Amino acid sequence: MPTANRVPRNLSLQFNTRIPATASQVFDAWTNPELLKTWLAPGNMTVPAVSRDLRPGGAYRIEMKGTAAVHNGEAPLRAEDLIVVAHGVYTWLVPGRQLSYTWSGTWDPSEESHVTVSLFEEPTGTTITLDHIGFHSDQSMQAHRSGWQSSLTKLRQLFATS
């Protein structure tokens, strides 16, 4: 029988941010493994490997290296730091407009949540709306809030320097 903190509580997060790039460029940053490695890890964590089958029903796997202190930006990355893996399946893809996928991690194999990224191109850039739903606990939701905030900052910086 599941414990109270493992019962899905439908906790969710939403982020809205503007990126100084076209929707096509932002979609590419979200789906191109080499670009994902540059921004999709919180704090001082790194992404040594990404694999993906970019189609509905296709799987992805993102390896992130670092500890909780590295995640929070409180410590530098060390060679001996652990690798954690985020993985899931793409459920919806509309190039340049939207992608949706399941999200699970080796840090809590019992939790599977869902991410939807919607892109709205405007003359001065693209607005991203990111919805992450299905957290089982407040602790998981808060950890993901911190992770997404940090990663989205890195994504903005990726395009601010280009």
HELIX and SHEET records of a PDB file:
HELIX    1   1 ALA A    4  ARG A    6  5                                   3    
HELIX    2   2 ALA A   23  THR A   31  1                                   9    
HELIX    3   3 PRO A   33  TRP A   39  1                                   7    
HELIX    4   4 ALA A   68  HIS A   71  1                                   4    
HELIX    5   5 ASP A  138  ALA A  160  1                                  23    
SHEET    1   A 7 LEU A  11  ILE A  19  0                                        
SHEET    2   A 7 GLY A 125  PHE A 135 -1                                        
SHEET    3   A 7 ASP A 108  GLU A 122 -1                                        
SHEET    4   A 7 GLN A  98  GLY A 105 -1                                        
SHEET    5   A 7 ILE A  83  VAL A  94 -1                                        
SHEET    6   A 7 ALA A  59  LYS A  65 -1                                        
SHEET    7   A 7 THR A  46  ARG A  52 -1                                        
END                                                                             
